């Protein structure tokens, strides 16, 4: 039975009464009802009946007598703990000493009320119900966010993030057991799929993708991981596979599975697929490297017309020379003045006026032209060049923010992204401190944006780094919230200030009731933890209005301005 998010105000409170007196149970119902609290009671007086009641129904509260023949409140508490249910537990008894009551509360009892003291019982019950509602809201939001973060909304298959986690976990488990890792990663790319969208529309394309997912899932064994990686690509992971011929047989089945037509409104549509294969550990033992190599193999299939398969070969990496050239150029980008910052405004939701901006780095490559960060920041992380680039960004962004303040915008703030590699470096504190000192920017005007995955890689180290930053006065924002570990529980453990709600939640805010409910839940829970919220990817007035009504603090997106030069930002 699914757990309701809230206990409805017009529904009776479901109370499990642990008492050997039917008269006392009737009196509890009557007295609480007389005081405005409608109660639906069920009485039990032994461990077996209580366990059965907990297993068969959901309860809002438990009121337990202490002194019963062969059964007392502490034994009842044990039954509740064994059930694993989250139900407030109150001792309602006249036969328990103060010392016993205090001891019971250390064991997990929520409160103790003397029998007959209904004036006190009502507010205690209402208090515990509020706490229960809050906990249920957190669990529901965690569950929904996990679904959004780890599963593809279109096909209901695992998404790219979960697929990568499963492959990485299998590799790590083999190492921990002292065995060399093994397995095969296959990427399935539908050939010329864009013609489906162009001819029949995106909804037809989405329906075909769902059919492809179901067909592949039905033909693959339960031990094989199938995921939708995005667009028209699917990922297949075969744990422990070492026999290339067996993997090739599986890949050929995947290719042949498209021989049968797919149906859209009784129209038969035929697709083909290209499959690239990377073997573990021959072709890599890091999941992103394996996916990249499988994609490289797909490229070779596509050159031959598609509808086939290829194993990755190292000779396929024709692009490696280009990558080395880009790395060499990146090493001189800072000294040659090729990097620049653009700023995207962040507006206060209440007044819709800019209160700051996010600094976004660009590279004016001498040969390739203007490059966005996704083209070179991963390379900078991998090569260690991110330290120099990150320092340049911090110094430049804080200098610009100081100029805004000197121009009369005293509350202007600037946000700077910090990569996982930067965040793991102790020197980050020194760089931040020096940038603030050199620019004269107040620490509270600098926001460092750090992704969830960076924080959760090593929670204890992350907490230490965040505390040090907070001691400096710098604000910390969790970037891309909802796309990583997506658990609200860690928000209480880490000293952060701001949650940036990921644009994937905002994109369909006006059309998708579930996304709207999740956004409202995130904002409400963040507010209860005294955290600010910024919604990313706001592209319409409708989205902005929904977010304002939900209580979001700040908004950011193309609706308010695209990234541009500092002089274009009107604070």
MOVENMO-V866781 format. One record per residue. N is the residue number from 1. RES is the residue in one letter. SS is DSSP state (H for helix, E for strand, C for the rest). PSI is psi in degrees with one decimal (NA if undefined). OMEGA is omega in whole degrees, -180 to 180 (* if undefined). Layout:
((N | RES | SS | PSI | OMEGA) (N | RES | SS | PSI | OMEGA))
This chain:
((1 | X | C | 127.2 | -179) (2 | X | C | 144.3 | -177) (3 | X | C | 131.1 | 177) (4 | X | C | 149.6 | 179) (5 | X | C | -43.0 | -178) (6 | X | C | 152.8 | 170) (7 | X | C | 119.7 | -176) (8 | X | C | 139.4 | -178) (9 | X | C | -30.1 | -177) (10 | X | C | 2.9 | 180) (11 | X | C | 147.3 | 178) (12 | X | C | 150.1 | 175) (13 | X | E | 127.7 | -180) (14 | X | E | 104.7 | -174) (15 | X | E | 126.2 | 173) (16 | X | E | 114.5 | -177) (17 | X | E | 118.7 | 177) (18 | X | E | 98.6 | -173) (19 | X | C | 145.1 | 179) (20 | X | C | 3.6 | -178) (21 | X | C | 116.0 | 176) (22 | X | H | -35.3 | -180) (23 | X | H | -43.0 | 180) (24 | X | H | -36.4 | 178) (25 | X | H | -43.8 | 178) (26 | X | H | -40.6 | -179) (27 | X | H | -39.9 | 178) (28 | X | H | -48.4 | -179) (29 | X | H | -45.7 | -176) (30 | X | H | -45.0 | -176) (31 | X | H | -39.7 | 178) (32 | X | H | -39.3 | 178) (33 | X | H | -39.1 | 179) (34 | X | H | -24.2 | 180) (35 | X | C | 14.6 | 172) (36 | X | C | 7.8 | -179) (37 | X | C | 102.5 | -179) (38 | X | C | 125.1 | -174) (39 | X | E | 133.8 | 172) (40 | X | E | 110.3 | -170) (41 | X | E | 152.1 | 165) (42 | X | E | 133.7 | -176) (43 | X | E | 137.1 | 171) (44 | X | E | 155.2 | -179) (45 | X | C | 17.5 | 176) (46 | X | C | 163.0 | -176) (47 | X | H | -40.8 | -177) (48 | X | H | -47.3 | -180) (49 | X | H | -37.0 | 180) (50 | X | H | -43.0 | 179) (51 | X | H | -40.3 | 179) (52 | X | H | -40.1 | 180) (53 | X | H | -40.8 | 180) (54 | X | H | -34.8 | -179) (55 | X | H | -31.2 | -172) (56 | X | H | -21.1 | -175) (57 | X | C | 161.9 | 175) (58 | X | C | 138.6 | -177) (59 | X | C | 148.3 | 179) (60 | X | C | -26.5 | -178) (61 | X | E | 153.0 | 176) (62 | X | E | 126.6 | 174) (63 | X | E | 118.8 | -173) (64 | X | E | 128.5 | 168) (65 | X | C | 155.1 | -178) (66 | X | C | -43.2 | -170) (67 | X | C | 93.9 | 177) (68 | X | E | 152.8 | -180) (69 | X | C | 113.4 | 176) (70 | X | C | 4.0 | -176) (71 | X | E | 128.8 | 179) (72 | X | C | -179.4 | -175) (73 | X | H | -35.5 | -179) (74 | X | H | -36.2 | 175) (75 | X | H | -38.3 | 177) (76 | X | H | -38.6 | 177) (77 | X | H | -38.3 | 177) (78 | X | H | -41.5 | 179) (79 | X | H | -43.8 | 179) (80 | X | H | -44.8 | -179) (81 | X | H | -41.5 | -179) (82 | X | H | -28.4 | -179) (83 | X | H | -23.2 | -178) (84 | X | C | 5.3 | -178) (85 | X | C | 148.8 | 175) (86 | X | C | 95.4 | 180) (87 | X | C | 125.4 | 176) (88 | X | E | 137.8 | -175) (89 | X | E | 117.6 | -178) (90 | X | E | 129.5 | 172) (91 | X | E | 123.4 | 179) (92 | X | E | 89.1 | -168) (93 | X | C | 151.5 | 174) (94 | X | C | -0.7 | -174) (95 | X | C | 54.3 | 177) (96 | X | C | 136.0 | -179) (97 | X | C | 162.1 | 179) (98 | X | H | -38.8 | -180) (99 | X | H | -42.7 | 178) (100 | X | H | -38.7 | -179) (101 | X | H | -44.0 | 179) (102 | X | H | -42.8 | 178) (103 | X | H | -40.5 | -180) (104 | X | H | -37.3 | -179) (105 | X | H | -31.6 | 173) (106 | X | H | -28.7 | -180) (107 | X | H | -10.2 | 178) (108 | X | C | -3.7 | 176) (109 | X | C | 137.2 | -176) (110 | X | C | -30.2 | 179) (111 | X | E | 167.9 | 178) (112 | X | E | 127.3 | 178) (113 | X | E | 129.7 | 177) (114 | X | C | 142.8 | 179) (115 | X | C | 135.7 | 179) (116 | X | C | -15.6 | -179) (117 | X | C | 69.6 | -175) (118 | X | H | -25.7 | 178) (119 | X | H | -33.6 | 178) (120 | X | H | -30.4 | -177) (121 | X | H | -40.6 | -177) (122 | X | H | -54.2 | -180) (123 | X | H | -32.0 | 178) (124 | X | H | -44.7 | 178) (125 | X | H | -44.8 | -180) (126 | X | H | -38.2 | 178) (127 | X | H | -45.7 | -179) (128 | X | H | -33.9 | 178) (129 | X | H | -38.5 | 177) (130 | X | H | -42.5 | 178) (131 | X | H | -40.2 | 179) (132 | X | H | -42.6 | 179) (133 | X | H | -43.2 | -179) (134 | X | H | -43.1 | -180) (135 | X | H | -39.6 | 178) (136 | X | H | -37.2 | 178) (137 | X | H | -42.1 | 179) (138 | X | H | -45.4 | -179) (139 | X | H | -41.3 | 180) (140 | X | H | -44.3 | -180) (141 | X | H | -42.8 | 177) (142 | X | H | -45.2 | -178) (143 | X | H | -44.2 | -179) (144 | X | H | -41.3 | -180) (145 | X | H | -37.9 | 177) (146 | X | H | -41.9 | 178) (147 | X | H | -44.2 | -180) (148 | X | H | -35.0 | -175) (149 | X | H | -30.6 | -172) (150 | X | H | -10.6 | -178) (151 | X | E | 144.4 | -179) (152 | X | C | 126.7 | -176) (153 | X | C | -24.2 | -178) (154 | X | C | -49.6 | -173) (155 | X | C | -12.2 | -175) (156 | X | C | 10.0 | 175) (157 | X | C | 162.6 | 171) (158 | X | E | 146.1 | 180) (159 | X | C | -174.1 | -176) (160 | X | H | -43.6 | -177) (161 | X | H | -47.0 | -179) (162 | X | H | -38.6 | 177) (163 | X | H | -48.3 | 179) (164 | X | H | -39.3 | -180) (165 | X | H | -42.1 | -178) (166 | X | H | -40.8 | 178) (167 | X | H | -46.7 | -180) (168 | X | H | -40.1 | 179) (169 | X | H | -40.8 | 180) (170 | X | H | -40.2 | 178) (171 | X | H | -44.2 | -180) (172 | X | H | -39.7 | 180) (173 | X | H | -39.9 | 178) (174 | X | H | -42.5 | 180) (175 | X | H | -42.1 | -179) (176 | X | H | -27.7 | 178) (177 | X | C | 4.3 | 177) (178 | X | C | 20.9 | 180) (179 | X | C | 147.4 | 175) (180 | X | C | 138.8 | -179) (181 | X | C | 150.6 | 178) (182 | X | C | 164.8 | 179) (183 | X | E | 177.4 | 179) (184 | X | E | 135.8 | 175) (185 | X | E | 121.8 | 179) (186 | X | E | 135.4 | 173) (187 | X | E | 126.2 | -178) (188 | X | E | 117.6 | -178) (189 | X | E | 124.5 | -180) (190 | X | E | 130.9 | -176) (191 | X | C | 133.2 | 174) (192 | X | C | 43.0 | -177) (193 | X | C | -25.6 | -178) (194 | X | H | -26.0 | -180) (195 | X | H | -26.8 | 176) (196 | X | H | -48.6 | 179) (197 | X | H | -40.5 | -178) (198 | X | H | -35.0 | -175) (199 | X | H | -37.7 | -172) (200 | X | H | -9.5 | -180) (201 | X | C | 162.2 | -174) (202 | X | H | -32.4 | -180) (203 | X | H | -37.6 | 175) (204 | X | H | -42.1 | 178) (205 | X | H | -42.2 | 179) (206 | X | H | -41.3 | 179) (207 | X | H | -39.4 | 178) (208 | X | H | -37.9 | 177) (209 | X | H | -38.9 | 177) (210 | X | H | -41.8 | 179) (211 | X | H | -41.0 | 177) (212 | X | H | -45.0 | 179) (213 | X | H | -44.8 | 180) (214 | X | H | -40.4 | -179) (215 | X | H | -44.9 | 179) (216 | X | H | -43.1 | -179) (217 | X | H | -39.5 | -178) (218 | X | H | -28.2 | -177) (219 | X | H | -6.9 | -179) (220 | X | C | 146.0 | 180) (221 | X | C | 159.4 | -177) (222 | X | C | -23.0 | -179) (223 | X | C | -11.8 | -178) (224 | X | C | 132.2 | -179) (225 | X | E | 125.1 | 176) (226 | X | E | 132.7 | -179) (227 | X | E | 154.5 | 168) (228 | X | E | 115.9 | -175) (229 | X | E | -17.5 | -179) (230 | X | E | 151.0 | 180) (231 | X | C | -127.8 | 179) (232 | X | C | 30.2 | 180) (233 | X | E | 138.2 | 176) (234 | X | E | 148.2 | 177) (235 | X | E | 141.8 | 178) (236 | X | E | 127.8 | 177) (237 | X | E | 123.7 | 178) (238 | X | E | 99.1 | -176) (239 | X | E | 138.1 | 173) (240 | X | C | -1.0 | -177) (241 | X | C | 132.0 | 177) (242 | X | C | -16.8 | -179) (243 | X | C | 107.4 | -177) (244 | X | H | -35.3 | -179) (245 | X | H | -37.8 | 178) (246 | X | H | -39.2 | 178) (247 | X | H | -39.6 | 178) (248 | X | H | -38.5 | 178) (249 | X | H | -41.1 | 178) (250 | X | H | -43.7 | -180) (251 | X | H | -37.3 | 179) (252 | X | H | -36.0 | 176) (253 | X | H | -40.9 | 179) (254 | X | H | -45.4 | 180) (255 | X | H | -43.7 | -178) (256 | X | H | -21.8 | -179) (257 | X | C | -16.0 | 179) (258 | X | C | 1.0 | 177) (259 | X | C | -34.3 | 178) (260 | X | C | 138.0 | -176) (261 | X | C | 156.4 | 170) (262 | X | E | 152.2 | -174) (263 | X | E | 134.9 | 173) (264 | X | E | 111.3 | -178) (265 | X | C | 46.0 | 178) (266 | X | C | 8.1 | 175) (267 | X | E | 129.6 | 179) (268 | X | E | 126.7 | 178) (269 | X | E | 132.9 | -178) (270 | X | C | 132.9 | 176) (271 | X | C | 160.4 | 170) (272 | X | C | 167.6 | -178) (273 | X | E | 149.3 | 172) (274 | X | E | 135.1 | -176) (275 | X | E | 125.2 | 174) (276 | X | E | 141.2 | -173) (277 | X | E | 132.0 | 173) (278 | X | E | 128.6 | -178) (279 | X | E | 143.5 | 176) (280 | X | E | 131.0 | 2) (281 | X | C | 2.1 | -174) (282 | X | C | -43.4 | -175) (283 | X | C | 12.8 | 178) (284 | X | C | 157.5 | 176) (285 | X | C | 20.5 | 173) (286 | X | C | 131.3 | -169) (287 | X | H | -42.7 | -179) (288 | X | H | -34.5 | 176) (289 | X | H | -40.5 | 178) (290 | X | H | -43.9 | 178) (291 | X | H | -41.9 | 180) (292 | X | H | -42.4 | -180) (293 | X | H | -38.1 | 176) (294 | X | H | -39.3 | 177) (295 | X | H | -39.0 | 177) (296 | X | H | -40.8 | 177) (297 | X | H | -38.4 | 177) (298 | X | H | -40.4 | 179) (299 | X | H | -38.1 | 178) (300 | X | H | -37.6 | 176) (301 | X | H | -43.5 | -179) (302 | X | H | -37.5 | 178) (303 | X | H | -25.5 | 179) (304 | X | C | 8.3 | 177) (305 | X | C | 0.2 | 179) (306 | X | C | -166.7 | 179) (307 | X | C | 50.8 | 180) (308 | X | E | -167.2 | -179) (309 | X | E | 154.6 | 175) (310 | X | E | 141.8 | 168) (311 | X | E | 146.2 | 178) (312 | X | C | 142.2 | 173) (313 | X | C | 143.2 | -176) (314 | X | H | -26.3 | 180) (315 | X | H | -11.5 | 180) (316 | X | H | -15.5 | -173) (317 | X | C | 64.9 | 179) (318 | X | C | -22.7 | -177) (319 | X | C | -3.3 | -176) (320 | X | H | -34.8 | 179) (321 | X | H | -38.5 | 178) (322 | X | H | -38.6 | -180) (323 | X | H | -43.0 | 179) (324 | X | H | -37.6 | 179) (325 | X | H | -41.7 | 179) (326 | X | H | -38.2 | 178) (327 | X | H | -42.7 | 179) (328 | X | H | -41.9 | 178) (329 | X | H | -38.3 | -177) (330 | X | H | -31.1 | -180) (331 | X | C | -20.2 | -179) (332 | X | C | 4.2 | -173) (333 | X | C | -41.6 | -178) (334 | X | C | -49.6 | -176) (335 | X | C | -27.0 | 180) (336 | X | C | 0.4 | 178) (337 | X | C | 31.8 | -177) (338 | X | C | -13.0 | 179) (339 | X | E | 147.5 | 175) (340 | X | E | 159.6 | 177) (341 | X | E | 138.5 | 169) (342 | X | E | 155.4 | -174) (343 | X | E | 132.6 | 175) (344 | X | E | 126.7 | -175) (345 | X | E | 147.3 | 171) (346 | X | E | 124.9 | -175) (347 | X | E | 148.2 | 173) (348 | X | E | 129.7 | -176) (349 | X | C | -35.0 | -175) (350 | X | C | -46.9 | -176) (351 | X | C | -9.7 | -176) (352 | X | C | 37.0 | 177) (353 | X | E | 140.7 | -178) (354 | X | E | 137.2 | 176) (355 | X | E | -0.5 | -179) (356 | X | E | -167.5 | -178) (357 | X | E | 155.1 | 174) (358 | X | E | 130.3 | 179) (359 | X | E | 128.6 | -177) (360 | X | E | 122.6 | -175) (361 | X | E | 141.9 | 176) (362 | X | E | 155.4 | 179) (363 | X | E | 117.4 | 174) (364 | X | E | 86.6 | -176) (365 | X | E | 135.2 | -176) (366 | X | C | -23.4 | -178) (367 | X | C | -36.7 | -175) (368 | X | C | -7.1 | 179) (369 | X | E | -156.8 | -175) (370 | X | E | 121.8 | -178) (371 | X | E | 134.1 | 175) (372 | X | C | 162.2 | -174) (373 | X | H | -29.5 | -180) (374 | X | H | -15.7 | 179) (375 | X | H | -23.4 | -174) (376 | X | H | -19.5 | -180) (377 | X | H | -41.6 | 176) (378 | X | H | -38.7 | 177) (379 | X | H | -39.9 | 178) (380 | X | H | -40.5 | 177) (381 | X | H | -46.2 | -175) (382 | X | H | -36.3 | -176) (383 | X | H | -6.2 | -178) (384 | X | C | -0.6 | 180) (385 | X | C | -11.2 | -178) (386 | X | H | -26.9 | 180) (387 | X | H | -46.8 | -179) (388 | X | H | -42.8 | -179) (389 | X | H | -43.9 | 179) (390 | X | H | -39.9 | 178) (391 | X | H | -42.6 | 179) (392 | X | H | -43.5 | -180) (393 | X | H | -45.3 | -179) (394 | X | H | -45.0 | -179) (395 | X | H | -41.7 | -178) (396 | X | H | -42.5 | -178) (397 | X | H | -42.1 | 180) (398 | X | H | -34.8 | 177) (399 | X | H | -43.6 | -179) (400 | X | H | -40.6 | 179) (401 | X | H | -37.5 | 177) (402 | X | H | -36.7 | 178) (403 | X | H | -39.7 | 177) (404 | X | H | -42.9 | -180) (405 | X | H | -42.1 | 179) (406 | X | H | -25.0 | 179) (407 | X | C | 1.5 | 176) (408 | X | C | 0.9 | 180) (409 | X | C | 76.9 | -169) (410 | X | C | -26.6 | -176) (411 | X | C | 12.6 | -179) (412 | X | C | 139.3 | 178) (413 | X | E | 150.0 | 177) (414 | X | E | 136.6 | 179) (415 | X | E | 137.9 | 180) (416 | X | E | 131.0 | 178) (417 | X | E | 138.0 | 177) (418 | X | E | 120.9 | -179) (419 | X | C | 165.9 | 180) (420 | X | H | -38.3 | -179) (421 | X | H | -44.9 | 177) (422 | X | H | -46.5 | -175) (423 | X | H | -28.4 | -179) (424 | X | C | -5.6 | -178) (425 | X | C | 122.4 | 179) (426 | X | C | -26.3 | -178) (427 | X | H | -13.1 | 179) (428 | X | H | -40.7 | -179) (429 | X | H | -42.2 | -180) (430 | X | H | -41.5 | -179) (431 | X | H | -45.0 | 180) (432 | X | H | -46.1 | -179) (433 | X | H | -44.3 | -178) (434 | X | H | -36.7 | 179) (435 | X | H | -41.3 | 178) (436 | X | H | -41.3 | -179) (437 | X | H | -44.9 | -177) (438 | X | H | -35.5 | -177) (439 | X | H | -23.4 | -174) (440 | X | C | 16.4 | -179) (441 | X | C | 131.6 | 174) (442 | X | C | 138.7 | -176) (443 | X | H | -34.3 | -179) (444 | X | H | -11.6 | 179) (445 | X | H | -0.5 | 179) (446 | X | E | 127.8 | 176) (447 | X | E | 125.3 | 175) (448 | X | E | 124.0 | -179) (449 | X | E | 122.8 | -175) (450 | X | E | 132.9 | -178) (451 | X | E | 155.9 | 178) (452 | X | H | -45.8 | -176) (453 | X | H | -34.8 | 178) (454 | X | H | -39.3 | -179) (455 | X | H | -34.4 | -171) (456 | X | H | -6.0 | 178) (457 | X | C | -43.4 | 176) (458 | X | C | 93.7 | -171) (459 | X | H | -42.7 | -177) (460 | X | H | -44.8 | 177) (461 | X | H | -39.8 | 179) (462 | X | H | -42.8 | -180) (463 | X | H | -40.3 | 179) (464 | X | H | -43.7 | 179) (465 | X | H | -42.3 | -180) (466 | X | H | -40.1 | 178) (467 | X | H | -40.1 | 179) (468 | X | H | -40.7 | 178) (469 | X | H | -42.4 | 179) (470 | X | H | -36.9 | 178) (471 | X | H | -27.8 | 176) (472 | X | H | -16.6 | -178) (473 | X | C | 0.4 | -179) (474 | X | C | 143.8 | 176) (475 | X | E | 147.8 | -179) (476 | X | E | 130.9 | 178) (477 | X | E | 140.3 | 173) (478 | X | E | 112.4 | -176) (479 | X | E | 152.8 | 177) (480 | X | E | 40.6 | -177) (481 | X | E | 131.8 | 179) (482 | X | C | -11.6 | -178) (483 | X | C | -6.4 | -179) (484 | X | C | -112.5 | -178) (485 | X | C | -26.8 | 168) (486 | X | C | 39.1 | 175) (487 | X | C | 126.2 | -180) (488 | X | H | -18.2 | -174) (489 | X | H | -31.4 | -177) (490 | X | H | -14.3 | -179) (491 | X | H | -31.0 | 180) (492 | X | H | -21.7 | -175) (493 | X | C | -25.7 | -174) (494 | X | C | 135.8 | -179) (495 | X | C | 84.1 | 179) (496 | X | C | 167.7 | -176) (497 | X | C | -31.5 | -168) (498 | X | E | 141.5 | 170) (499 | X | E | 126.7 | 173) (500 | X | E | 110.7 | -179) (501 | X | E | 123.5 | -173) (502 | X | C | 148.2 | -177) (503 | X | H | -21.3 | 179) (504 | X | H | -26.8 | 176) (505 | X | H | -28.8 | -174) (506 | X | H | -27.0 | -170) (507 | X | C | -46.6 | -177) (508 | X | C | 30.3 | -174) (509 | X | C | -38.1 | -175) (510 | X | C | -14.9 | -175) (511 | X | C | -16.2 | -174) (512 | X | C | 109.3 | -176) (513 | X | H | -33.7 | -179) (514 | X | H | -44.0 | 178) (515 | X | H | -40.3 | 179) (516 | X | H | -40.6 | 180) (517 | X | H | -39.7 | 179) (518 | X | H | -43.5 | 179) (519 | X | H | -44.1 | 179) (520 | X | H | -38.9 | 180) (521 | X | H | -42.1 | 179) (522 | X | H | -45.6 | -178) (523 | X | H | -43.5 | -179) (524 | X | H | -43.0 | -178) (525 | X | H | -38.3 | 176) (526 | X | H | -41.8 | 179) (527 | X | H | -39.5 | 180) (528 | X | H | -24.6 | 177) (529 | X | C | 9.0 | 179) (530 | X | C | 39.9 | 175) (531 | X | C | 143.6 | 175) (532 | X | E | 161.3 | 179) (533 | X | E | 141.4 | 173) (534 | X | E | 127.2 | 178) (535 | X | E | 126.5 | 179) (536 | X | C | 160.0 | 172) (537 | X | C | 27.5 | 178) (538 | X | C | 116.0 | -174) (539 | X | C | 0.7 | -179) (540 | X | C | 159.5 | 178) (541 | X | H | -32.5 | 179) (542 | X | H | -45.3 | 177) (543 | X | H | -43.0 | -180) (544 | X | H | -40.3 | -178) (545 | X | H | -42.5 | 178) (546 | X | H | -42.9 | -179) (547 | X | H | -39.3 | 177) (548 | X | H | -45.7 | -179) (549 | X | H | -31.0 | 180) (550 | X | H | -11.3 | 178) (551 | X | C | 15.8 | 177) (552 | X | C | 140.5 | -174) (553 | X | C | -45.1 | -176) (554 | X | E | 157.8 | -177) (555 | X | E | 149.2 | -180) (556 | X | E | 136.1 | 179) (557 | X | C | 177.2 | -176) (558 | X | C | -24.1 | 179) (559 | X | C | -28.9 | -178) (560 | X | C | -9.4 | 178) (561 | X | C | 137.9 | 175) (562 | X | C | 160.9 | 177) (563 | X | C | 137.4 | -179) (564 | X | E | -176.9 | -179) (565 | X | C | 154.5 | -177) (566 | X | H | -35.3 | -178) (567 | X | H | -15.9 | -180) (568 | X | H | -11.5 | -179) (569 | X | C | 122.2 | -179) (570 | X | C | 92.8 | -179) (571 | X | C | NA | *))
